[in-house]
Amino acid sequence: LISIFAVLFSLCACAGYREIDSLFFVSAIGFDYKDGYKISLETVSAGGNEIETEPFSKTYYAKGDTLKDAMQKIYKKLPKGISFDHTVCAVMGKGIKKRQLKRVISFLLYNKEINISLSLFCSDISANTLLLNAKPVSLCVGYDILGLKNENEKRNGASFNNTLFEISDKIKEEKSVSLPKLKLKEDTVVLEGKANDKA
């Protein structure tokens, strides 16, 4: 009888449940390249400790020879678990050219938690600098960037067509890729149309 309950419990949907306080939710991912890949994760935490009782954001980053190396180094820095369920944008910063972009796209698609509707952007400065130095208007910079995109598309009546799904399709078909460009004006993120072709 005990073994039957054990099997039933393991099949229960709650078995994979994780407490919200035990996770960092990634809102934005930044990618840079110079003699290796630097990944920056802007995370949002629900608080849940004596110091931080309200939601707050913090950016973690690391550099590695490969994207996988860089991500593993970030995981070692994190004091608790991580979730990509609420990641809304990825920023291609300095050094991300045609070859690196293809690798980043494959890396993002390999992570099953990341939604294919994730929006891709580029920047003339490093993505790390942008995510670390931008002052969020809302809870975090990632949501601010998505808000800028949505406002621009609504105002102009046209889509940027810059989702992970759309960009990966263009790369597969060997079409040129243009991403909306982000800049940092003082400590504010601004959106400046589309960049030159990345591929």
N, C-alpha and C positions, 0 to 999 in steps of 0.2 A: 504493500500500500504506500509506503514512504517513497519507494522508487517511482511510483506512478505520479505522485505529487511533484517530485523533482523534475520529471519530464514535462509535466504540464507547466510548471513555473518557467522552465527554460524556453518553452514555446510562447510564453506570454509576451506581448508587445512591450511591456514595462521592463523586461530584462535588459534591453539595450538603452534604457533611459539614463540620461546624464543630468545631474543637477545644474541649473543655469549658473549658480554661483561658482561651480567648479570649472567653468569654461571661459576662454577668451574667444570672442566672435570676431573674425577677420572682416573688416569693412572694405579695405583696399589693399592691393598688392602692388609693390613697385619693383621694377626690374632695371638694373644697370649692368653695363659690361665694360670692364677694363682689366685685362689679364685675369679674367675670371668673372663669375656672376655674383652680383650683390642683390639679395632679395630683401625687401622691406615689407613688413606686415603691420598695417595699422589695425590695432585690435581694440575692441570695446568690451569692457567687463561690467557685469551687473553690480559690482561692489561686493558686499557680503563679508567684509572684514572690519576690524575696529578702526582702521585708518581711512579706508574708502567705503563709505556706506551708500553712496550714489553712483550711478553709472559713470564711467570715465574711459578715456581712450589713451592708448600708449602705443608707440611704434617700436617694434623689435626688428633688428636687421643683422645680417651676417653675410660674409663673402666666402665663396668656395670655388674650386676648379670647375665644378658643374653645378647645375641648378639643384640637383638632388643633394649635393654636398652642402650647399648654402642653406637649404631648408632643414637639413638634419642639425646643423649648427644652431639654427633658430630654436628648434624643438628643445635643445639642451638648455637654452636660456630661459625658457618659459616656466614659470612657477606652477602652472596648472594646464589642463587640457585646452585644445583648440578646436574651433569649428569654422568651416568655410561656408556654412549654409546661408549666411547673410552677406557674403562678399558681393559688392555691387560694381566694383571697377578695378581695372589693372592699368598701371601707368608704365609705359615704355620710356625710360629715361636715356641718359647719355650712353652712347656706345651700342645701343640696340639697333642693329642694321638688319638687312634681309636674312642672313643666316641665323643670327641670334633670335630674331622674331619667330622664325619657324620652330626653333627649339622651345621657346617660351610657350607658343601655342600648343605644341605637343605636351609640354609639361602641365599646362592648365587642363587640357582635355583628359589627361591621365588621372587627375584628381576627381573622383566621382562625386565628391561633395560640391564641387563648383558648378554653378548653373551655367548653361551655354548662353544664357541671355546676359551674362556679365559684359559690361561695356569696356572697350579698350581705348586708351588715350595715349598720346605721346607728349614729350616735353623736351625743350632744349637744355634744361638743367637736369641734374640727376633726380630720379624719382625719389631717392632717399632724402635729398634736400627738400624737395617739395612736400613730402609727407611729414617730415620732422619740423619744418619751419612755418607751414601754413597754419594760421589760426582758425580753428573751426567756427563756423557760424552756427551750425547745429551741434549735434553730439560729436560728430567726427568729420574729417576732411572727405572721406569716401562718400558719405551721403551728400555733402555739399557739392562734390563734383557731379554726382548723378542729378542733383537738382538743377545745376547749371545746364546740363545736357537737355533735360526735359523742358526747361524754360526756353532754351534756344530753338528746339524743334517745334515747340508750340507757337512761338513768335514767327518763325519762318515758314511754318507749314511743310517742313521737309525733315526726313530722318537722316541721321549721320550714317546709318547702316554700319555701326561699329561694334556689334555684339561679337562675342567669341565665336558663335556659330557662323555668322556672316563672314568674318575675317578668315576663319579656317577654311571655309569654302573657296574664298578668293585665292588663298595660297595653294590649295589643291589644284585649282584650275589655272594656276600660274598667272593670275591677273595682278595688276598693280594694286597696292594697298595704301590708302590714305587714312590717317587717324586724326581725330580732333586734337588740336594742340592746347595744352595747358601751360599757363605761365604763372609766375609768382610776382605779384605787384605788392611790394612791401611784405606784408604777411597775409595777403589775400590771394586765393586761387582765382584765376580768370580763364575763361575759355575763348580761344582765338581762332575759330574756324578750323579748317583742315590743314594738316602739315603736308610737306612734300612726300612723294611716294616713298614708302618703306621697302617696297619689294617690286 
